[in-house]
Amino acid sequence: MARIHVDTWRATYPGIVPADFLAGLSYVDAQSRWDEILLTELPDTSTVVAEAGERGIVGFAGAGPDRQGDTTYRGEIYSVYVLQAYQRRGVGRELLTAVVRHLWRQGFASMRLWVLEDNLPARRFYESLGGEQIGQQTATIGGADLTELSYGWKDIAPIV
């Protein structure tokens, strides 16, 4: 998962996230972060992976309760990462569907997620699944202030 996280950031965010930040990403640091995340018991959260034969894990997604306590969009997709070579093959859709099903089973009927404004392919993907832009915030990444957009689904049943 650490490899996928770093590799997808480096493939997706050139020209969006500062180059020195992307160059400074490391598998070791990402592995430590993912170890901490996966070993911490967080109620109602889920992480799923996609595997492709001998290649191993090629993508992952995570979801759980909205981290900001939104009362309209109670669930949140925390991450959807798919290696570039496996994008546009249905892997991201399967991962997203799997974690949305988890949210549904946990009693969440709505959800949202955050995506960088300049990540146009991801935005089109979320829009194709019925996501509607519902908000924005500023995220500081590598010293740069970047706009994140929130996409929401008031009813996740069509995805389930």
N, C-alpha and C positions, 0 to 999 in steps of 0.2 A: 504494500500500500504506500509506503514511503517513496518507493521508486516511481510509482504512478503519479503520486502527488507532485513530486518535483518535476518529472518529465512533462506532465500536462501543463503545469505552469510555464515551463520554459517554451513549450510549443504554442501555447495559447496567448500569452501576454507580452511578447515583444512589441514595442511601440506603445504599449498601454501602461505597463508597470516598468519602473526604472530598470535599465539594463544591469546596473551593478547589483541590484537586489536579486534579480533572476540568476545572475552569475554566482551569487553568494549562497544560493539554496544548496543544501547538502542532504544526501540520503541519511547520514548519521543523525543529523538534527531532526529531520522529519520522522525517522524511526523512533526517536525518543519521544517525540510529541504523540505519535500514534500509539506507542506503548502505553503512555499515560492515559490517553483517551479511551483505549479499548479495555484497560484494566480497571478503570473507574466505573463503579456501578451507578449508572444513571437510569432512573426509572423511565419506562416507556420509550427508550431509544432503541434504534436498530441500525446496524451496518451490514450491508450485503456486498458480495463481490461477484464479479463475472470472470469466469475462467475460459481460456481458449486452448484446450489440449495441452501440448508440451510447452506452450508459451507461458502457461500459468495464468496468474491474475492479470487481467487487462483493463479492469475498471472496478469502481466501487461507488456506493452511495450510502448516505446516512441521513437519518431523520429522527425526530422526536418532538417534544413539546416546544412551542415557540419560546425562544430564549429571552424575548422582551416582554413576555406575558400578555401579548395581544389577545383581546377577548373576542375579536371577530375571526381572526385567522389563528386558531389554537395550535395547529401543528406547524412544523417547519422542516423543510428539506435543508439539511446542513451542508451537504456536499453531493456532487455528481461529477466524477472524474473518469474519463475514458481515454486510454492511450489513442493518440492521433490516428494510428493505423487501423483502429477498430471503430472510429467514429463513422457515422452515417451508415451503419450496418444494423441498427436496431438495439445495440448493446445499451446505450444510454436510456432508451425508452423502457427496456426490460428492467434495468436497475431502478429507475424512478418508479415504475409500477410496483416493484417489489417493496420498496420502502413506503409507498403510499398505502399499499395493502396493510402493512404493519401499523401505520397511523390509524387506519380505519378500524382494525382489530382492537386498538387501544382506546377507541371511542372518540377519535378526532374526526370531525366531519369536514373540516376546512383546513387550509394550510397556506403557507407562503414560503418564499425563498428570496435570497439576495443574490444579485449578479452584477458584475461591473458593467456600467453603461456601455462601454466600448467593446464588450464581448458580444458582438452582433450575432454570431452563429448560435450561441447559447440562448440569447434572447428570442431568436426566431424559433428555436426548439421549444422553449417554454410557452411561447404564444401558440405554437401548433398544437399544444396539449390543452389549450383553453386558459392559460394563465393571463391575467390582466394586470397591467402596471398599476400599483396601488400606493406607491410611496418612493421616497429616495432618502439617502443619507450620505454623508461623506465618510470615506474610509481612508486613513493614512497608511500607505504601503510603501516601504522603502523611502520614506521622506516626502512622498508625493501625495497630495490630496486628490483622491479619485472619487467619482460619483458611483454609488451603488444604487441600483433600482430594485425595488421589491415587486415581485409578481405574486398574485394571490389567486386562490381558488376558494370561493365560498362553499362550494360543494365538490368534494373529491370523488364522489360516487362514480362519475363517468370514467375516471381513470382506473378505479378499482375494477 
